[in-house]
Amino acid sequence: MSDVRTFSLPSRPFQAEVELPGDKSLGHRALILAAMADGDSVVAGLSSGADIAATRRAIAALGVGGAGDAIVSPGIDAWTAPRAPLDCGNSGTTVRLLAGALAGSPVSATLVGDDSLMRRPMARIVEPLRLLGADVSASPAGTPPIVVVGRPLHGARVALAISSAQVRTSVALAALSADGPTRLSSPPGFRDHTERWLAHLGRGRAEGEATFIVEPGPVPPLDLQLPGDPSSAAFLWAAAAIRPGSRLVTPGVSMNPGRTGFLDILDRMGATVEVENGEPVMGDPVGTVTVTGAALQGILIEGALTVRALDELPLVAVLAAAADGETVVDGASELRVKESDRIESSVALARAAGGRARATPEGFIVSGKDAAAPTTVDARADHRVAMAGAVASLARGSSVSVAGFSAAAVSWPEFAEVLEGLWS
Ligand code: S3P
């Protein structure tokens, strides 16, 4: 079966309002916290993507029931040992967060995944979890399989060298089962969803921008509606930004400050971005975002802004190809260890979008507006590269075929239809 999808999108502007899939980062957190709680939770708006399905399957293997929005758990102390390794598919968030939750549970488990996941770095969770007394190990190369032997944990001081929300959350989930508080710090810029939710649930408090103290203890069952995913919305926001005169409204999107870097980038490149604040979900901000397209210009992206737009940087490469002048992305070496090497993927995307591009050790440089003949780009088994490839056709002004497009189903199986539907 050929897995190539060709995008040839109208050149006229569009006006649309789109309902987004539930936020993937928050979906993983909600499922795992609901699995740790003793009782019945309701989590509405879970995305239909394969990553969320992987977390759902993994908690089911620990004895957590429920269907649809319902999650029915006996609580972490009554989790059952899985009979086989937990297959986390393509989802780094599933492996890293579950390893943390399992560390202080009564069960042992092995965590594995697809080819891409089996290459991703895990020493970043193994080392800090051991500071809490966890029995966690990775392969000699520091990759999965991850083996966790659940055991009693103690509180610790954990100072992380990288600004990773997955690592912070892994440690925080373990710290809930410890015998005393854990003090967690890292460089800033990370999405602090977990910290906000734990503070809301009475399980900790923030100290300044990047330190959080986890107070151990049980979490209550959850009852919440997930906000829309800004990392999915970004593909549609980019489509609006690239076509001057287009206007896209996305209600109910997560506005966590660690997720809004891409909106700041759109604004600085020349698009109009309006945010109307909505009702926060467990202390985490939500808003309605409207993006109006305009002529774009290249900018410099570095420091905390890079971290706050991390998952959207391949898409920035596409936008940069549609902009006047040069765009420089720096401080983004983490892109090398995502679902694909996203520095190389971003360069390929920028070229597919009609720009000139080159990789640098910690990012990439794109200058915009060049070729316009139809082309092909490889999704590299990476959902965000597949979706950015579709948007590249708008920047290029001719068709772009995405080889391996089905990778998009990891986070947004309905994406192609939603994108093509913007003009209807
Ligand atoms: C995520 C954190 C980020 C992000 C990933 C999801 C999360 O990863 O890239 O897609 O849900 O915590 P890092 O923690 O590796 O920066």
Boltz pocket constraint, residues with backbone or C-beta under 6 A from the ligand:
constraints:
  - pocket:
      binder: B
      contacts: [[A, 24], [A, 25], [A, 26], [A, 93], [A, 163], [A, 164], [A, 165], [A, 166], [A, 167], [A, 169], [A, 191], [A, 310], [A, 311], [A, 334]]
      max_distance: 6.0
